Amino acid sequence: MNILHIDCSPRLESHSRKLSAGIVEKLLSILPGAQVHRRDLGFEPIPHTESAYAEVLSTPATLAAAGRTADALRLAEELIQEVEAADVIVIGTPMNNFTVPSVLKAWIDQILRVGRTMKSTPAGKVGLLQDRPVFVGIASGGVFTGERANQSDFLTPYLSAVLACIGVTTVHYLPLQATAFLDDAKADELRASLIATIEPAMVNLVSSLV
Ligand SMILES: Cc1cc2nc3c(=O)[nH]c(=O)nc-3n(C[C@H](O)[C@H](O)[C@H](O)COP(=O)(O)O)c2cc1C
């Protein structure tokens, strides 16, 4: 059983890092033998789309000519294979300006590819990967969901659309909100209660994978 653990915050004392670490810890308590593969986009950002990659993706012909082994696709292949190898994906991410931080967007730009992780049909894009559970721990300085929401949320609908595009539709969001106003004790309490809410889903999903 493989867990892909992705973090996106550039901060060490990060709420989303603590949340994703707590989710992974909970998964490991259910699946003690699971292997954890780390992709730390916050501390080791991947480059934004580069010229050779954009050239290859610019037309169906250039994409077909490149095949999977082209130098320009090496990073994309590595990242896609990390997703394919994962039975469960855990993402810790801040909300930045109502959506995902640019380091996560850079990862998305490498993961979605026609003919590899999705296909284009007259009815729209169809995912080519198997579904697998994704747990997304989000830290936001303000409030974007629930009765006290006072800002737009382009993060969860966007990330759900992106993942669905490659075939991944079982996505659970754990929003740790108003971090700008939390002391450590309150943050610990909220984090623990968020993780407790997804424990049954985690047990079900994981047992279906075993
Ligand atoms: C560039 C930037 C943009 C941000 N945009 C938002 C935002 O749109 N909404 C919000 O609630 N918080 C926003 N924040 C606050 C962060 O979401 C908050 O500090 C969060 O706890 C950061 O995650 P971390 O603790 O995992 O580092 C922003 C922070 C930064 C640095």
The ligand as a Gaussian input file, in Angstrom:
#p B3LYP/6-31G(d) Opt

LIG

0 1
 C        0.255000      34.860000      -0.916000
 C       -0.772000      34.482000       0.101000
 C       -2.097000      34.517000      -0.257000
 C       -3.072000      34.169000       0.674000
 N       -4.381000      34.164000       0.296000
 C       -5.329000      33.796000       1.183000
 C       -6.695000      33.741000       0.782000
 O       -7.072000      33.979000      -0.346000
 N       -7.599000      33.379000       1.722000
 C       -7.258000      33.070000       3.005000
 O       -8.134000      32.731000       3.804000
 N       -5.957000      33.095000       3.403000
 C       -5.003000      33.450000       2.525000
 N       -3.676000      33.467000       2.906000
 C       -3.336000      33.022000       4.270000
 C       -2.901000      31.555000       4.301000
 O       -3.872000      30.738000       3.680000
 C       -2.714000      31.108000       5.744000
 O       -1.675000      31.871000       6.345000
 C       -2.396000      29.632000       5.858000
 O       -2.392000      29.258000       7.210000
 C       -1.049000      29.314000       5.215000
 O       -0.846000      27.906000       5.224000
 P        0.316000      27.244000       6.113000
 O       -0.018000      27.599000       7.570000
 O        0.190000      25.801000       5.833000
 O        1.608000      27.845000       5.671000
 C       -2.700000      33.808000       1.994000
 C       -1.338000      33.779000       2.333000
 C       -0.390000      34.114000       1.399000
 C        1.063000      34.067000       1.793000

